[in-house]
């Protein structure tokens, strides 16, 4: 049986920068005990879930988009990557009902090498290129609010990507307002070593 849907060539990269590893469990990510997190990430798992649901909503409303979940295997307790764990979270939650036509899963790619936010961006763009055969016309980064300036003012210029082709959808963690709370300063990237 063939589909009557027109083939859409992706032009838009939606990039989720993963920050922890979801292990699975009966609450499907609601319980913090189902995650491998760093001590400074206590109470942040709802934000990680919000990042992925925000990205899925964008993906479902943007037929020309691909979603790249970016994050390496960062914990000794498991070989699972952050990216793979976020996909597992989506599956365990039935994509939060956002997969109306059932085609979202086919538009999600895993980038499992990045260890910091610059690598998330570079490897995410490369992942898109390897899948599509051309560079994205637009990149939307979904991450923490305190990283927005880092992406737009440092990472995008460092990779010589056109600034007008990147936007950030960044969210604050409840009760945390910007870089000051994260102890940003010389010698600290505020992300426990993950810049």
FITORTOR-175833 format. One record per residue: residue number from 1; residue in three letters; x, y, z of N, C-alpha, C in turn. Coordinates in steps of 0.2 Angstrom, whole numbers, padded with zeros to 4 digits. Atoms other than C-alpha are relative to their C-alpha. Example, Ala and Ser with C-alpha at 12.3 -4.5 7.8 and 13.67 -1.06 7.14 Angstrom:
BEGIN
{i=1&aa=ALA&npx=0004&npy=-0006&npz=0000&capx=0062&capy=-0022&capz=0039&cpx=0004&cpy=0006&cpz=0000}
{i=2&aa=SER&npx=-0004&npy=-0006&npz=-0001&capx=0068&capy=-0005&capz=0036&cpx=-0004&cpy=0005&cpz=0003}
END
This chain:
BEGIN
{i=1&aa=UNK&npx=0004&npy=-0006&npz=0000&capx=0000&capy=0000&capz=0000&cpx=0004&cpy=0006&cpz=0000}
{i=2&aa=UNK&npx=-0004&npy=-0006&npz=0001&capx=0007&capy=0017&capz=-0005&cpx=-0003&cpy=0006&cpz=0004}
{i=3&aa=UNK&npx=0003&npy=-0006&npz=-0004&capx=0005&capy=0033&capz=0005&cpx=-0002&cpy=0006&cpz=-0005}
{i=4&aa=UNK&npx=0002&npy=-0006&npz=0004&capx=-0004&capy=0048&capz=-0003&cpx=0004&cpy=0006&cpz=0002}
{i=5&aa=UNK&npx=-0004&npy=-0006&npz=-0002&capx=0007&capy=0060&capz=0007&cpx=0006&cpy=0002&cpz=-0005}
{i=6&aa=UNK&npx=-0006&npy=-0002&npz=0004&capx=0019&capy=0070&capz=-0003&cpx=0006&cpy=-0001&cpz=0004}
{i=7&aa=UNK&npx=-0006&npy=0001&npz=-0003&capx=0037&capy=0067&capz=0001&cpx=0003&cpy=0007&cpz=0001}
{i=8&aa=UNK&npx=-0002&npy=-0006&npz=-0002&capx=0044&capy=0082&capz=0010&cpx=0008&cpy=-0001&cpz=0002}
{i=9&aa=UNK&npx=-0007&npy=0000&npz=-0002&capx=0063&capy=0085&capz=0010&cpx=0001&cpy=0004&cpz=0006}
{i=10&aa=UNK&npx=-0002&npy=-0003&npz=-0006&capx=0069&capy=0090&capz=0027&cpx=0004&cpy=0006&cpz=-0001}
{i=11&aa=UNK&npx=-0004&npy=-0006&npz=0001&capx=0076&capy=0108&capz=0028&cpx=0001&cpy=0003&cpz=0007}
{i=12&aa=UNK&npx=0000&npy=-0002&npz=-0007&capx=0074&capy=0111&capz=0047&cpx=0002&cpy=-0005&cpz=0005}
{i=13&aa=UNK&npx=-0002&npy=0004&npz=-0006&capx=0084&capy=0104&capz=0061&cpx=-0002&cpy=0002&cpz=0006}
{i=14&aa=UNK&npx=0002&npy=-0001&npz=-0007&capx=0076&capy=0103&capz=0078&cpx=0005&cpy=-0004&cpz=0004}
{i=15&aa=UNK&npx=-0005&npy=0003&npz=-0004&capx=0090&capy=0099&capz=0090&cpx=-0001&cpy=0000&cpz=0008}
{i=16&aa=UNK&npx=0000&npy=0000&npz=-0007&capx=0088&capy=0093&capz=0108&cpx=0006&cpy=-0002&cpz=0003}
{i=17&aa=UNK&npx=-0006&npy=0001&npz=-0004&capx=0103&capy=0094&capz=0119&cpx=-0002&cpy=-0004&cpz=0006}
{i=18&aa=UNK&npx=0002&npy=0005&npz=-0006&capx=0101&capy=0079&capz=0131&cpx=0005&cpy=0001&cpz=0006}
{i=19&aa=UNK&npx=-0004&npy=-0002&npz=-0006&capx=0107&capy=0081&capz=0149&cpx=0000&cpy=-0005&cpz=0005}
{i=20&aa=UNK&npx=0000&npy=0005&npz=-0005&capx=0104&capy=0065&capz=0158&cpx=-0002&cpy=-0007&cpz=-0004}
{i=21&aa=UNK&npx=0002&npy=0007&npz=0003&capx=0100&capy=0046&capz=0155&cpx=-0006&cpy=-0002&cpz=0004}
{i=22&aa=UNK&npx=0006&npy=0003&npz=-0002&capx=0082&capy=0040&capz=0157&cpx=0001&cpy=-0008&cpz=0000}
{i=23&aa=UNK&npx=-0001&npy=0007&npz=-0001&capx=0083&capy=0022&capz=0163&cpx=-0007&cpy=-0004&cpz=-0002}
{i=24&aa=UNK&npx=0007&npy=0004&npz=0001&capx=0064&capy=0017&capz=0161&cpx=-0002&cpy=-0001&cpz=0007}
{i=25&aa=UNK&npx=0003&npy=0001&npz=-0007&capx=0052&capy=0013&capz=0175&cpx=-0008&cpy=0001&cpz=-0001}
{i=26&aa=UNK&npx=0007&npy=0000&npz=0000&capx=0034&capy=0012&capz=0180&cpx=-0003&cpy=0007&cpz=-0001}
{i=27&aa=UNK&npx=0003&npy=-0007&npz=0001&capx=0031&capy=0031&capz=0180&cpx=0002&cpy=0003&cpz=-0006}
{i=28&aa=UNK&npx=-0002&npy=-0002&npz=0007&capx=0039&capy=0033&capz=0163&cpx=0003&cpy=0007&cpz=0000}
{i=29&aa=UNK&npx=-0004&npy=-0006&npz=-0001&capx=0051&capy=0047&capz=0169&cpx=-0002&cpy=0005&cpz=0005}
{i=30&aa=UNK&npx=0003&npy=-0005&npz=-0005&capx=0040&capy=0056&capz=0181&cpx=0005&cpy=0000&cpz=0007}
{i=31&aa=UNK&npx=-0004&npy=0000&npz=-0006&capx=0050&capy=0049&capz=0196&cpx=0008&cpy=0001&cpz=-0002}
{i=32&aa=UNK&npx=-0007&npy=-0001&npz=0001&capx=0068&capy=0055&capz=0197&cpx=0004&cpy=-0006&cpz=0001}
{i=33&aa=UNK&npx=-0003&npy=0006&npz=-0001&capx=0073&capy=0038&capz=0203&cpx=0001&cpy=-0004&cpz=-0007}
{i=34&aa=UNK&npx=0000&npy=0004&npz=0007&capx=0071&capy=0032&capz=0184&cpx=0005&cpy=0004&cpz=-0004}
{i=35&aa=UNK&npx=-0005&npy=-0004&npz=0004&capx=0085&capy=0044&capz=0179&cpx=0007&cpy=-0001&cpz=0003}
{i=36&aa=UNK&npx=-0007&npy=0000&npz=-0003&capx=0104&capy=0044&capz=0181&cpx=0002&cpy=0008&cpz=-0001}
{i=37&aa=UNK&npx=-0001&npy=-0008&npz=0000&capx=0107&capy=0063&capz=0185&cpx=0006&cpy=0001&cpz=0005}
{i=38&aa=UNK&npx=-0005&npy=-0002&npz=-0004&capx=0121&capy=0072&capz=0193&cpx=-0003&cpy=0004&cpz=0006}
{i=39&aa=UNK&npx=0003&npy=-0003&npz=-0006&capx=0119&capy=0079&capz=0211&cpx=-0003&cpy=0007&cpz=-0001}
{i=40&aa=UNK&npx=0003&npy=-0007&npz=0001&capx=0116&capy=0097&capz=0204&cpx=-0006&cpy=0000&cpz=-0004}
{i=41&aa=UNK&npx=0006&npy=0000&npz=0004&capx=0102&capy=0091&capz=0193&cpx=-0006&cpy=-0002&cpz=0004}
{i=42&aa=UNK&npx=0006&npy=0002&npz=-0004&capx=0090&capy=0086&capz=0207&cpx=-0006&cpy=0005&cpz=-0002}
{i=43&aa=UNK&npx=0007&npy=-0004&npz=0001&capx=0072&capy=0092&capz=0203&cpx=0000&cpy=0002&cpz=-0008}
{i=44&aa=UNK&npx=0000&npy=-0003&npz=0007&capx=0077&capy=0095&capz=0184&cpx=-0003&cpy=-0005&cpz=-0005}
{i=45&aa=UNK&npx=0002&npy=0005&npz=0005&capx=0070&capy=0079&capz=0176&cpx=-0007&cpy=0003&cpz=-0003}
{i=46&aa=UNK&npx=0006&npy=-0003&npz=0004&capx=0053&capy=0088&capz=0172&cpx=0002&cpy=0005&cpz=-0005}
{i=47&aa=UNK&npx=-0003&npy=-0005&npz=0005&capx=0064&capy=0101&capz=0163&cpx=0002&cpy=-0004&cpz=-0006}
{i=48&aa=UNK&npx=-0003&npy=0004&npz=0005&capx=0072&capy=0087&capz=0153&cpx=-0006&cpy=-0003&cpz=-0005}
{i=49&aa=UNK&npx=0006&npy=0002&npz=0003&capx=0055&capy=0080&capz=0149&cpx=-0004&cpy=0005&cpz=-0004}
{i=50&aa=UNK&npx=0002&npy=-0006&npz=0003&capx=0049&capy=0097&capz=0144&cpx=0004&cpy=0002&cpz=-0007}
{i=51&aa=UNK&npx=-0004&npy=-0001&npz=0006&capx=0063&capy=0099&capz=0132&cpx=-0002&cpy=-0005&cpz=-0006}
{i=52&aa=UNK&npx=0002&npy=0005&npz=0006&capx=0058&capy=0083&capz=0122&cpx=-0007&cpy=0001&cpz=-0002}
{i=53&aa=UNK&npx=0007&npy=-0001&npz=0003&capx=0039&capy=0087&capz=0122&cpx=0000&cpy=0007&cpz=-0004}
{i=54&aa=UNK&npx=0000&npy=-0006&npz=0004&capx=0043&capy=0105&capz=0116&cpx=0002&cpy=-0002&cpz=-0007}
{i=55&aa=UNK&npx=-0003&npy=0001&npz=0007&capx=0054&capy=0098&capz=0102&cpx=-0005&cpy=-0005&cpz=-0004}
{i=56&aa=UNK&npx=0005&npy=0005&npz=0003&capx=0040&capy=0084&capz=0098&cpx=-0005&cpy=0005&cpz=-0003}
{i=57&aa=UNK&npx=0005&npy=-0004&npz=0002&capx=0027&capy=0098&capz=0097&cpx=0002&cpy=0004&cpz=-0006}
{i=58&aa=UNK&npx=-0003&npy=-0004&npz=0006&capx=0038&capy=0108&capz=0085&cpx=0001&cpy=-0005&cpz=-0006}
{i=59&aa=UNK&npx=-0001&npy=0005&npz=0005&capx=0042&capy=0092&capz=0075&cpx=-0007&cpy=-0001&cpz=-0003}
{i=60&aa=UNK&npx=0007&npy=0002&npz=0003&capx=0023&capy=0088&capz=0073&cpx=-0003&cpy=0005&cpz=-0004}
{i=61&aa=UNK&npx=0003&npy=-0005&npz=0004&capx=0019&capy=0105&capz=0067&cpx=0005&cpy=0003&cpz=-0006}
{i=62&aa=UNK&npx=-0005&npy=-0002&npz=0005&capx=0034&capy=0107&capz=0055&cpx=0002&cpy=-0006&cpz=-0004}
{i=63&aa=UNK&npx=-0001&npy=0006&npz=0004&capx=0033&capy=0094&capz=0041&cpx=0007&cpy=0000&cpz=-0003}
{i=64&aa=UNK&npx=-0007&npy=-0001&npz=0003&capx=0050&capy=0100&capz=0034&cpx=0005&cpy=-0001&cpz=0005}
{i=65&aa=UNK&npx=-0005&npy=0000&npz=-0006&capx=0059&capy=0096&capz=0051&cpx=0002&cpy=-0007&cpz=0001}
{i=66&aa=UNK&npx=-0003&npy=0006&npz=-0003&capx=0070&capy=0082&capz=0057&cpx=0002&cpy=0002&cpz=0007}
{i=67&aa=UNK&npx=-0002&npy=-0001&npz=-0007&capx=0073&capy=0080&capz=0076&cpx=0006&cpy=-0004&cpz=0001}
{i=68&aa=UNK&npx=-0006&npy=0003&npz=-0002&capx=0090&capy=0076&capz=0082&cpx=0001&cpy=0000&cpz=0007}
{i=69&aa=UNK&npx=-0001&npy=0000&npz=-0007&capx=0092&capy=0070&capz=0100&cpx=0008&cpy=-0001&cpz=0001}
{i=70&aa=UNK&npx=-0007&npy=0000&npz=0000&capx=0110&capy=0073&capz=0104&cpx=0003&cpy=-0001&cpz=0007}
{i=71&aa=UNK&npx=-0003&npy=0001&npz=-0007&capx=0120&capy=0066&capz=0119&cpx=0003&cpy=-0007&cpz=0000}
{i=72&aa=UNK&npx=-0004&npy=0006&npz=-0001&capx=0133&capy=0053&capz=0122&cpx=-0002&cpy=-0005&cpz=0006}
{i=73&aa=UNK&npx=0000&npy=0004&npz=-0006&capx=0135&capy=0039&capz=0134&cpx=0004&cpy=0003&cpz=0005}
{i=74&aa=UNK&npx=-0004&npy=-0005&npz=-0004&capx=0140&capy=0049&capz=0149&cpx=0001&cpy=-0003&cpz=0007}
{i=75&aa=UNK&npx=0000&npy=0003&npz=-0007&capx=0138&capy=0037&capz=0164&cpx=0003&cpy=-0007&cpz=0000}
{i=76&aa=UNK&npx=-0003&npy=0006&npz=-0001&capx=0148&capy=0022&capz=0170&cpx=-0005&cpy=-0006&cpz=0001}
{i=77&aa=UNK&npx=0005&npy=0004&npz=-0002&capx=0132&capy=0014&capz=0176&cpx=-0004&cpy=-0004&cpz=-0006}
{i=78&aa=UNK&npx=0004&npy=0003&npz=0006&capx=0125&capy=0010&capz=0158&cpx=0004&cpy=0002&cpz=-0006}
{i=79&aa=UNK&npx=-0003&npy=-0002&npz=0007&capx=0131&capy=0010&capz=0140&cpx=-0005&cpy=0004&cpz=-0004}
{i=80&aa=UNK&npx=0005&npy=-0004&npz=0004&capx=0115&capy=0019&capz=0135&cpx=0002&cpy=0007&cpz=0000}
{i=81&aa=UNK&npx=-0001&npy=-0007&npz=0001&capx=0117&capy=0036&capz=0128&cpx=-0006&cpy=0004&cpz=0002}
{i=82&aa=UNK&npx=0005&npy=-0004&npz=-0002&capx=0108&capy=0051&capz=0133&cpx=-0005&cpy=0001&cpz=-0005}
{i=83&aa=UNK&npx=0005&npy=0000&npz=0005&capx=0100&capy=0052&capz=0116&cpx=-0004&cpy=-0006&cpz=-0001}
{i=84&aa=UNK&npx=0004&npy=0006&npz=0000&capx=0094&capy=0034&capz=0116&cpx=-0005&cpy=0000&cpz=0005}
{i=85&aa=UNK&npx=0004&npy=0000&npz=-0006&capx=0087&capy=0037&capz=0133&cpx=-0006&cpy=0004&cpz=-0001}
{i=86&aa=UNK&npx=0005&npy=-0005&npz=0002&capx=0077&capy=0052&capz=0127&cpx=-0005&cpy=-0003&cpz=-0005}
{i=87&aa=UNK&npx=0004&npy=0003&npz=0005&capx=0070&capy=0042&capz=0113&cpx=-0004&cpy=-0006&cpz=0004}
{i=88&aa=UNK&npx=0004&npy=0005&npz=-0004&capx=0065&capy=0028&capz=0125&cpx=-0005&cpy=0003&cpz=0004}
{i=89&aa=UNK&npx=0005&npy=-0004&npz=-0004&capx=0056&capy=0041&capz=0136&cpx=-0006&cpy=0002&cpz=-0005}
{i=90&aa=UNK&npx=0006&npy=-0001&npz=0005&capx=0046&capy=0046&capz=0120&cpx=-0004&cpy=-0006&cpz=-0001}
{i=91&aa=UNK&npx=0003&npy=0006&npz=0001&capx=0042&capy=0028&capz=0117&cpx=-0004&cpy=-0002&cpz=0006}
{i=92&aa=UNK&npx=0004&npy=0002&npz=-0006&capx=0037&capy=0024&capz=0135&cpx=-0006&cpy=0005&cpz=0001}
{i=93&aa=UNK&npx=0005&npy=-0004&npz=-0001&capx=0026&capy=0039&capz=0135&cpx=-0005&cpy=0001&cpz=-0006}
{i=94&aa=UNK&npx=0004&npy=0000&npz=0006&capx=0018&capy=0036&capz=0118&cpx=0000&cpy=0006&cpz=-0004}
{i=95&aa=UNK&npx=-0002&npy=-0007&npz=0004&capx=0026&capy=0052&capz=0111&cpx=-0005&cpy=0005&cpz=0003}
{i=96&aa=UNK&npx=0005&npy=-0005&npz=-0003&capx=0013&capy=0061&capz=0123&cpx=-0005&cpy=0002&cpz=-0005}
{i=97&aa=UNK&npx=0006&npy=-0001&npz=0004&capx=0000&capy=0059&capz=0110&cpx=0001&cpy=0005&cpz=-0006}
{i=98&aa=UNK&npx=-0001&npy=-0005&npz=0005&capx=0009&capy=0071&capz=0098&cpx=0002&cpy=-0004&cpz=-0007}
{i=99&aa=UNK&npx=-0001&npy=0004&npz=0006&capx=0012&capy=0057&capz=0085&cpx=-0006&cpy=-0002&cpz=-0004}
{i=100&aa=UNK&npx=0007&npy=0001&npz=0003&capx=-0005&capy=0059&capz=0077&cpx=0000&cpy=-0004&cpz=-0006}
{i=101&aa=UNK&npx=-0001&npy=0004&npz=0007&capx=0000&capy=0052&capz=0059&cpx=0004&cpy=-0006&cpz=0001}
{i=102&aa=UNK&npx=-0005&npy=0005&npz=0000&capx=0012&capy=0040&capz=0066&cpx=0007&cpy=0000&cpz=-0003}
{i=103&aa=UNK&npx=-0007&npy=-0001&npz=0004&capx=0027&capy=0047&capz=0057&cpx=0005&cpy=0003&cpz=0004}
{i=104&aa=UNK&npx=-0005&npy=-0003&npz=-0003&capx=0036&capy=0056&capz=0070&cpx=0006&cpy=-0004&cpz=0002}
{i=105&aa=UNK&npx=-0005&npy=0005&npz=-0001&capx=0047&capy=0041&capz=0075&cpx=0005&cpy=0000&cpz=-0006}
{i=106&aa=UNK&npx=-0004&npy=0001&npz=0006&capx=0053&capy=0040&capz=0057&cpx=0004&cpy=0007&cpz=-0002}
{i=107&aa=UNK&npx=-0003&npy=-0007&npz=0001&capx=0059&capy=0059&capz=0058&cpx=0004&cpy=0002&cpz=0006}
{i=108&aa=UNK&npx=-0004&npy=-0001&npz=-0006&capx=0069&capy=0057&capz=0074&cpx=0007&cpy=-0004&cpz=-0001}
{i=109&aa=UNK&npx=-0007&npy=0003&npz=0000&capx=0088&capy=0054&capz=0073&cpx=0004&cpy=0000&cpz=0006}
{i=110&aa=UNK&npx=-0004&npy=0000&npz=-0007&capx=0100&capy=0049&capz=0087&cpx=0007&cpy=0002&cpz=-0002}
{i=111&aa=UNK&npx=-0007&npy=-0002&npz=0001&capx=0117&capy=0058&capz=0088&cpx=0003&cpy=-0002&cpz=0007}
{i=112&aa=UNK&npx=-0003&npy=0003&npz=-0006&capx=0127&capy=0048&capz=0101&cpx=0007&cpy=0001&cpz=0002}
{i=113&aa=UNK&npx=-0007&npy=-0001&npz=-0002&capx=0144&capy=0056&capz=0102&cpx=0001&cpy=0006&cpz=0004}
{i=114&aa=UNK&npx=-0001&npy=-0007&npz=-0003&capx=0142&capy=0074&capz=0109&cpx=0000&cpy=-0001&cpz=0007}
{i=115&aa=UNK&npx=-0001&npy=0000&npz=-0007&capx=0149&capy=0077&capz=0126&cpx=-0001&cpy=0007&cpz=0003}
{i=116&aa=UNK&npx=0002&npy=-0007&npz=-0002&capx=0145&capy=0096&capz=0127&cpx=-0004&cpy=0003&cpz=-0005}
{i=117&aa=UNK&npx=0005&npy=-0003&npz=0004&capx=0134&capy=0109&capz=0120&cpx=0003&cpy=0002&cpz=-0007}
{i=118&aa=UNK&npx=-0003&npy=-0001&npz=0006&capx=0146&capy=0114&capz=0106&cpx=0000&cpy=-0006&cpz=-0005}
{i=119&aa=UNK&npx=0001&npy=0006&npz=0004&capx=0147&capy=0096&capz=0100&cpx=-0007&cpy=-0002&cpz=-0001}
{i=120&aa=UNK&npx=0007&npy=0001&npz=0001&capx=0128&capy=0094&capz=0102&cpx=-0001&cpy=0004&cpz=-0007}
{i=121&aa=UNK&npx=0002&npy=-0004&npz=0006&capx=0127&capy=0108&capz=0089&cpx=0004&cpy=-0002&cpz=-0007}
{i=122&aa=UNK&npx=-0004&npy=0002&npz=0006&capx=0141&capy=0103&capz=0077&cpx=-0002&cpy=-0007&cpz=-0002}
{i=123&aa=UNK&npx=0002&npy=0007&npz=0002&capx=0137&capy=0084&capz=0077&cpx=-0007&cpy=0000&cpz=-0002}
{i=124&aa=UNK&npx=0007&npy=0000&npz=0002&capx=0118&capy=0088&capz=0076&cpx=-0001&cpy=0002&cpz=-0007}
{i=125&aa=UNK&npx=0000&npy=-0003&npz=0007&capx=0121&capy=0098&capz=0060&cpx=0003&cpy=-0006&cpz=-0004}
{i=126&aa=UNK&npx=-0003&npy=0005&npz=0004&capx=0132&capy=0084&capz=0054&cpx=-0005&cpy=-0006&cpz=-0001}
{i=127&aa=UNK&npx=0005&npy=0005&npz=0000&capx=0119&capy=0071&capz=0058&cpx=-0006&cpy=0001&cpz=-0005}
{i=128&aa=UNK&npx=0005&npy=-0002&npz=0005&capx=0106&capy=0080&capz=0048&cpx=0003&cpy=0000&cpz=-0007}
{i=129&aa=UNK&npx=-0003&npy=0000&npz=0007&capx=0118&capy=0082&capz=0033&cpx=0001&cpy=-0007&cpz=-0002}
{i=130&aa=UNK&npx=-0001&npy=0007&npz=0001&capx=0122&capy=0063&capz=0034&cpx=-0007&cpy=-0003&cpz=-0002}
{i=131&aa=UNK&npx=0007&npy=0003&npz=0002&capx=0103&capy=0059&capz=0033&cpx=-0003&cpy=0003&cpz=-0006}
{i=132&aa=UNK&npx=0004&npy=-0003&npz=0006&capx=0097&capy=0072&capz=0020&cpx=0005&cpy=0002&cpz=-0006}
{i=133&aa=UNK&npx=-0005&npy=-0002&npz=0006&capx=0113&capy=0076&capz=0010&cpx=0001&cpy=0007&cpz=-0001}
{i=134&aa=UNK&npx=-0001&npy=-0008&npz=0000&capx=0112&capy=0095&capz=0013&cpx=0000&cpy=0003&cpz=0007}
{i=135&aa=UNK&npx=0000&npy=-0003&npz=-0007&capx=0114&capy=0107&capz=0027&cpx=-0007&cpy=0003&cpz=0001}
{i=136&aa=UNK&npx=0007&npy=-0003&npz=-0001&capx=0098&capy=0113&capz=0036&cpx=0000&cpy=0007&cpz=-0001}
{i=137&aa=UNK&npx=0001&npy=-0007&npz=0001&capx=0091&capy=0129&capz=0031&cpx=-0002&cpy=0004&cpz=0007}
{i=138&aa=UNK&npx=0002&npy=-0003&npz=-0006&capx=0085&capy=0132&capz=0049&cpx=0002&cpy=-0005&cpz=0006}
{i=139&aa=UNK&npx=-0002&npy=0005&npz=-0006&capx=0092&capy=0125&capz=0066&cpx=-0004&cpy=0003&cpz=0006}
{i=140&aa=UNK&npx=0003&npy=-0002&npz=-0007&capx=0081&capy=0126&capz=0082&cpx=0003&cpy=-0004&cpz=0005}
{i=141&aa=UNK&npx=-0003&npy=0003&npz=-0005&capx=0090&capy=0122&capz=0097&cpx=-0004&cpy=0000&cpz=0006}
{i=142&aa=UNK&npx=0004&npy=0000&npz=-0006&capx=0080&capy=0116&capz=0112&cpx=0005&cpy=-0002&cpz=0006}
{i=143&aa=UNK&npx=-0005&npy=0001&npz=-0006&capx=0090&capy=0117&capz=0129&cpx=-0002&cpy=0004&cpz=0006}
{i=144&aa=UNK&npx=0001&npy=-0004&npz=-0006&capx=0092&capy=0126&capz=0145&cpx=0000&cpy=0007&cpz=-0001}
{i=145&aa=UNK&npx=0000&npy=-0007&npz=0001&capx=0088&capy=0144&capz=0146&cpx=0007&cpy=0003&cpz=0001}
{i=146&aa=UNK&npx=-0006&npy=-0003&npz=-0002&capx=0105&capy=0148&capz=0154&cpx=0005&cpy=-0002&cpz=-0006}
{i=147&aa=UNK&npx=-0004&npy=0001&npz=0005&capx=0113&capy=0141&capz=0138&cpx=-0001&cpy=0003&cpz=-0007}
{i=148&aa=UNK&npx=0001&npy=-0004&npz=0006&capx=0105&capy=0152&capz=0125&cpx=0005&cpy=0004&cpz=-0002}
{i=149&aa=UNK&npx=-0005&npy=-0004&npz=0002&capx=0118&capy=0165&capz=0125&cpx=0006&cpy=-0004&cpz=-0002}
{i=150&aa=UNK&npx=-0005&npy=0004&npz=0002&capx=0131&capy=0152&capz=0124&cpx=0000&cpy=-0003&cpz=-0007}
{i=151&aa=UNK&npx=0001&npy=0003&npz=0007&capx=0124&capy=0144&capz=0108&cpx=0000&cpy=0006&cpz=-0005}
{i=152&aa=UNK&npx=0001&npy=-0006&npz=0005&capx=0119&capy=0161&capz=0100&cpx=0006&cpy=0004&cpz=-0001}
{i=153&aa=UNK&npx=-0005&npy=-0005&npz=0001&capx=0134&capy=0171&capz=0104&cpx=0007&cpy=-0003&cpz=0000}
{i=154&aa=UNK&npx=-0006&npy=0003&npz=0000&capx=0148&capy=0158&capz=0105&cpx=0000&cpy=-0006&cpz=-0005}
{i=155&aa=UNK&npx=0000&npy=0006&npz=0004&capx=0144&capy=0141&capz=0097&cpx=-0001&cpy=0001&cpz=-0007}
{i=156&aa=UNK&npx=0002&npy=-0001&npz=0007&capx=0135&capy=0147&capz=0081&cpx=0006&cpy=0004&cpz=-0003}
{i=157&aa=UNK&npx=-0005&npy=-0003&npz=0003&capx=0149&capy=0160&capz=0077&cpx=0007&cpy=-0004&cpz=-0001}
{i=158&aa=UNK&npx=-0006&npy=0004&npz=0000&capx=0163&capy=0147&capz=0081&cpx=0000&cpy=-0005&cpz=-0005}
{i=159&aa=UNK&npx=0001&npy=0005&npz=0006&capx=0156&capy=0135&capz=0068&cpx=-0001&cpy=0004&cpz=-0006}
{i=160&aa=UNK&npx=0001&npy=-0005&npz=0006&capx=0154&capy=0150&capz=0056&cpx=-0007&cpy=-0002&cpz=-0003}
{i=161&aa=UNK&npx=0007&npy=0001&npz=0003&capx=0135&capy=0146&capz=0054&cpx=-0003&cpy=0006&cpz=0000}
{i=162&aa=UNK&npx=0004&npy=-0006&npz=0000&capx=0124&capy=0160&capz=0049&cpx=-0005&cpy=0001&cpz=0006}
{i=163&aa=UNK&npx=0004&npy=-0001&npz=-0006&capx=0116&capy=0167&capz=0064&cpx=-0007&cpy=0001&cpz=-0001}
{i=164&aa=UNK&npx=0007&npy=-0001&npz=0001&capx=0100&capy=0171&capz=0056&cpx=-0004&cpy=-0007&cpz=-0002}
{i=165&aa=UNK&npx=0002&npy=0007&npz=0002&capx=0098&capy=0152&capz=0052&cpx=-0001&cpy=-0004&cpz=0007}
{i=166&aa=UNK&npx=0000&npy=0003&npz=-0006&capx=0098&capy=0148&capz=0071&cpx=-0005&cpy=0003&cpz=0005}
{i=167&aa=UNK&npx=0004&npy=-0003&npz=-0006&capx=0085&capy=0150&capz=0085&cpx=0000&cpy=-0005&cpz=0005}
{i=168&aa=UNK&npx=-0001&npy=0004&npz=-0006&capx=0085&capy=0144&capz=0102&cpx=-0007&cpy=0000&cpz=0004}
{i=169&aa=UNK&npx=0006&npy=0000&npz=-0004&capx=0070&capy=0138&capz=0112&cpx=0002&cpy=-0003&cpz=0007}
{i=170&aa=UNK&npx=-0004&npy=0002&npz=-0006&capx=0077&capy=0138&capz=0129&cpx=-0005&cpy=0001&cpz=0006}
{i=171&aa=UNK&npx=0004&npy=-0001&npz=-0006&capx=0068&capy=0135&capz=0146&cpx=0003&cpy=0000&cpz=0006}
{i=172&aa=UNK&npx=-0003&npy=0000&npz=-0007&capx=0072&capy=0139&capz=0164&cpx=-0003&cpy=-0006&cpz=0004}
{i=173&aa=UNK&npx=0002&npy=0005&npz=-0005&capx=0071&capy=0125&capz=0177&cpx=-0004&cpy=0004&cpz=0005}
{i=174&aa=UNK&npx=0004&npy=-0003&npz=-0005&capx=0058&capy=0129&capz=0190&cpx=0004&cpy=0002&cpz=0006}
{i=175&aa=UNK&npx=-0003&npy=-0002&npz=-0006&capx=0065&capy=0139&capz=0204&cpx=0008&cpy=0002&cpz=-0002}
{i=176&aa=UNK&npx=-0006&npy=-0002&npz=0002&capx=0081&capy=0143&capz=0194&cpx=0000&cpy=0005&cpz=-0005}
{i=177&aa=UNK&npx=0000&npy=-0005&npz=0005&capx=0084&capy=0159&capz=0185&cpx=0007&cpy=0002&cpz=-0002}
{i=178&aa=UNK&npx=-0006&npy=-0003&npz=0003&capx=0099&capy=0161&capz=0174&cpx=0006&cpy=-0003&cpz=0002}
{i=179&aa=UNK&npx=-0007&npy=0002&npz=-0001&capx=0117&capy=0159&capz=0175&cpx=0002&cpy=0000&cpz=0007}
{i=180&aa=UNK&npx=-0003&npy=-0001&npz=-0006&capx=0120&capy=0166&capz=0192&cpx=-0002&cpy=-0006&cpz=0005}
{i=181&aa=UNK&npx=0002&npy=0005&npz=-0004&capx=0111&capy=0152&capz=0201&cpx=0004&cpy=-0006&cpz=-0001}
{i=182&aa=UNK&npx=-0004&npy=0006&npz=0001&capx=0121&capy=0139&capz=0192&cpx=0007&cpy=0001&cpz=0001}
{i=183&aa=UNK&npx=-0007&npy=-0001&npz=-0002&capx=0137&capy=0146&capz=0199&cpx=0005&cpy=0001&cpz=-0006}
{i=184&aa=UNK&npx=-0004&npy=-0001&npz=0006&capx=0143&capy=0152&capz=0182&cpx=0006&cpy=0004&cpz=0001}
{i=185&aa=UNK&npx=-0005&npy=-0004&npz=-0001&capx=0160&capy=0159&capz=0182&cpx=0007&cpy=-0003&cpz=-0003}
{i=186&aa=UNK&npx=-0006&npy=0002&npz=0003&capx=0178&capy=0157&capz=0177&cpx=0002&cpy=-0008&cpz=0003}
{i=187&aa=UNK&npx=-0002&npy=0007&npz=-0002&capx=0183&capy=0138&capz=0177&cpx=-0006&cpy=-0004&cpz=0000}
{i=188&aa=UNK&npx=0007&npy=0004&npz=-0001&capx=0164&capy=0133&capz=0177&cpx=-0004&cpy=0001&cpz=-0006}
{i=189&aa=UNK&npx=0004&npy=-0001&npz=0006&capx=0153&capy=0129&capz=0163&cpx=-0007&cpy=-0001&cpz=0003}
{i=190&aa=UNK&npx=0007&npy=0001&npz=-0003&capx=0138&capy=0127&capz=0175&cpx=-0004&cpy=-0006&cpz=-0001}
{i=191&aa=UNK&npx=0004&npy=0006&npz=0002&capx=0134&capy=0110&capz=0169&cpx=0004&cpy=-0006&cpz=0002}
{i=192&aa=UNK&npx=-0004&npy=0006&npz=-0003&capx=0145&capy=0099&capz=0179&cpx=0005&cpy=-0003&cpz=-0005}
{i=193&aa=UNK&npx=-0005&npy=0002&npz=0005&capx=0158&capy=0098&capz=0165&cpx=-0002&cpy=0000&cpz=-0007}
{i=194&aa=UNK&npx=0003&npy=0001&npz=0006&capx=0146&capy=0097&capz=0151&cpx=-0001&cpy=0007&cpz=-0003}
{i=195&aa=UNK&npx=0000&npy=-0007&npz=0003&capx=0149&capy=0114&capz=0142&cpx=-0006&cpy=0001&cpz=-0004}
END
